[in-house]
Amino acid sequence: MNKKIDGLKQAIEMLQGLDLASQQSLIAEIARRDPEMAIKLKQNLITFDDLQYLTVAMMKRLLRDIDLDVLGLALRGANKETVGHLLEMFSTNMRRDIEDILKGKPRPLTEVMEAQKKIMDVVHKLRDQGEIILSKDKSDKYV
């Protein structure tokens, strides 16, 4: 029984089980020892900001499994480009609801990170089932 193990894939799976701060800390440590490996990990790691690469149809599929309040809270920790891109995908009413959440009272960073983790857990499940695709290659078109 000679089974080949893909170390990069295993490392990415382990990293994706961590919260964002732990991921960043571990990748920084890896970068000090093996900069090339850190680059490979970053390129293959799916982050919350990668949601900007979803199509409208894929976002609709994701929204069936997540609560809008959780998405709004999670977007508080996303970069402005991701927030802007995702808000453009939504109807006016839905956009307004999310913007209300974004402008709401301050929330602990731990709550924002937990909301992002909940969403990413669903994203990973849907990706593994082939229902959504996250490709950072903007030349790829999905229909």
RODO-2510 file (C-alpha; in nm, 4 decimals, decimal comma):
residues 143
     n   res          X          Y          Z
     1     m     0,0000     0,0000     0,0000
     2     n     0,2091     0,2857    -0,1365
     3     k    -0,0186     0,5878    -0,1223
     4     k     0,1273     0,9223    -0,2316
     5     i     0,0446     1,2194    -0,0090
     6     d     0,0202     1,5717    -0,1501
     7     g     0,1875     1,7778     0,1231
     8     l     0,0797     2,1135    -0,0186
     9     k    -0,2829     2,0052    -0,0336
    10     q    -0,2642     1,8699     0,3221
    11     a    -0,1059     2,1950     0,4475
    12     i    -0,3771     2,4042     0,2792
    13     e    -0,6524     2,1917     0,4313
    14     m    -0,4978     2,2357     0,7757
    15     l    -0,4572     2,6115     0,7275
    16     q    -0,8163     2,6490     0,6174
    17     g    -0,9283     2,4966     0,9446
    18     l    -0,7668     2,7860     1,1328
    19     d    -0,8982     3,1341     1,1938
    20     l    -0,7536     3,4159     0,9803
    21     a    -0,5131     3,5462     1,2453
    22     s    -0,3689     3,1981     1,2995
    23     q    -0,3397     3,1426     0,9244
    24     q    -0,1489     3,4674     0,8797
    25     s     0,0783     3,3971     1,1757
    26     l     0,1613     3,0461     1,0542
    27     i     0,2242     3,1587     0,6965
    28     a     0,4527     3,4361     0,8257
    29     e     0,6513     3,1755     1,0213
    30     i     0,6710     2,9499     0,7147
    31     a     0,7847     3,2492     0,5041
    32     r     1,0797     3,3020     0,7382
    33     r     1,1939     2,9425     0,6846
    34     d     1,0758     2,8732     0,3278
    35     p     0,9582     3,1803     0,1316
    36     e     0,8700     2,9758    -0,1780
    37     m     0,6407     2,7469     0,0213
    38     a     0,4689     3,0479     0,1810
    39     i     0,3977     3,1890    -0,1660
    40     k     0,2532     2,8551    -0,2823
    41     l     0,0333     2,8353     0,0262
    42     k    -0,0968     3,1915    -0,0198
    43     q    -0,1748     3,1245    -0,3860
    44     n    -0,3767     2,8131    -0,3044
    45     l    -0,5432     2,9247     0,0179
    46     i    -0,9040     3,0359    -0,0189
    47     t    -0,9796     3,3414     0,1919
    48     f    -1,2947     3,5384     0,2610
    49     d    -1,1813     3,8074     0,0168
    50     d    -1,1812     3,5444    -0,2584
    51     l    -1,5618     3,5624    -0,2549
    52     q    -1,5215     3,8494    -0,5003
    53     y    -1,4457     3,5853    -0,7649
    54     l    -1,7911     3,4265    -0,7362
    55     t    -2,0394     3,4802    -1,0147
    56     v    -2,3873     3,6120    -0,9360
    57     a    -2,5293     3,2608    -0,9764
    58     m    -2,2720     3,1169    -0,7365
    59     m    -2,3421     3,3933    -0,4837
    60     k    -2,7144     3,3152    -0,5042
    61     r    -2,6317     2,9513    -0,4321
    62     l    -2,4187     3,0510    -0,1330
    63     l    -2,6936     3,2764     0,0044
    64     r    -2,9281     2,9774     0,0287
    65     d    -2,7033     2,8383     0,3020
    66     i    -2,6039     3,1520     0,4940
    67     d    -2,7934     3,4189     0,6817
    68     l    -2,7793     3,7759     0,5497
    69     d    -2,6948     3,9055     0,8992
    70     v    -2,3927     3,6738     0,9117
    71     l    -2,2805     3,7949     0,5685
    72     g    -2,3186     4,1596     0,6687
    73     l    -2,1181     4,1033     0,9856
    74     a    -1,8489     3,9107     0,7975
    75     l    -1,8151     4,1884     0,5399
    76     r    -1,7000     4,4228     0,8164
    77     g    -1,3676     4,2401     0,8073
    78     a    -1,3321     4,2262     0,4288
    79     n    -1,1329     4,4620     0,2119
    80     k    -1,3199     4,7456     0,0395
    81     e    -1,2798     4,5894    -0,3049
    82     t    -1,4514     4,2700    -0,1918
    83     v    -1,7318     4,4565    -0,0144
    84     g    -1,7934     4,6777    -0,3185
    85     h    -1,7916     4,3870    -0,5616
    86     l    -2,0280     4,1769    -0,3518
    87     l    -2,2686     4,4637    -0,2880
    88     e    -2,2976     4,5175    -0,6651
    89     m    -2,4295     4,1614    -0,6967
    90     f    -2,7295     4,2179    -0,4716
    91     s    -3,0685     4,3697    -0,5340
    92     t    -3,1254     4,7211    -0,4021
    93     n    -3,3210     4,5984    -0,0993
    94     m    -3,0683     4,3313    -0,0089
    95     r    -2,7833     4,5787    -0,0566
    96     r    -2,9583     4,8243     0,1742
    97     d    -3,0022     4,5543     0,4408
    98     i    -2,6328     4,4623     0,4245
    99     e    -2,5265     4,8276     0,4329
   100     d    -2,7389     4,8751     0,7468
   101     i    -2,5500     4,5895     0,9102
   102     l    -2,2168     4,7361     0,7989
   103     k    -2,3075     5,0757     0,9469
   104     g    -2,4498     4,9301     1,2676
   105     k    -2,2991     4,9498     1,6129
   106     p    -1,9389     4,8305     1,6513
   107     r    -1,8973     4,4562     1,7026
   108     p    -1,6039     4,2631     1,8486
   109     l    -1,3494     4,1461     1,5927
   110     t    -1,3963     3,7914     1,7210
   111     e    -1,7624     3,8023     1,6108
   112     v    -1,6627     3,9264     1,2647
   113     m    -1,4005     3,6526     1,2311
   114     e    -1,6494     3,3885     1,3476
   115     a    -1,9007     3,5099     1,0865
   116     q    -1,6323     3,4847     0,8174
   117     k    -1,5445     3,1327     0,9331
   118     k    -1,9107     3,0253     0,9174
   119     i    -1,9332     3,1509     0,5601
   120     m    -1,6036     2,9940     0,4576
   121     d    -1,7136     2,6590     0,6007
   122     v    -2,0147     2,6734     0,3675
   123     v    -1,7958     2,7910     0,0765
   124     h    -1,5616     2,4937     0,1237
   125     k    -1,8548     2,2517     0,1414
   126     l    -2,0103     2,3923    -0,1772
   127     r    -1,6734     2,3967    -0,3549
   128     d    -1,6099     2,0338    -0,2597
   129     q    -1,9568     1,9453    -0,3928
   130     g    -1,8778     2,1271    -0,7192
   131     e    -2,1588     2,3794    -0,6720
   132     i    -1,9291     2,6838    -0,6708
   133     i    -1,5842     2,7546    -0,8144
   134     l    -1,3355     3,0057    -0,6798
   135     s    -1,0790     3,0987    -0,9414
   136     k    -0,8509     3,3963    -0,8953
   137     d    -0,7741     3,3842    -1,2677
   138     k    -0,9903     3,6648    -1,4020
   139     s    -0,9531     3,5306    -1,7564
   140     d    -1,1629     3,2285    -1,6550
   141     k    -1,5311     3,2698    -1,7368
   142     y    -1,7960     3,0521    -1,5778
   143     v    -2,1475     3,0186    -1,7135
***
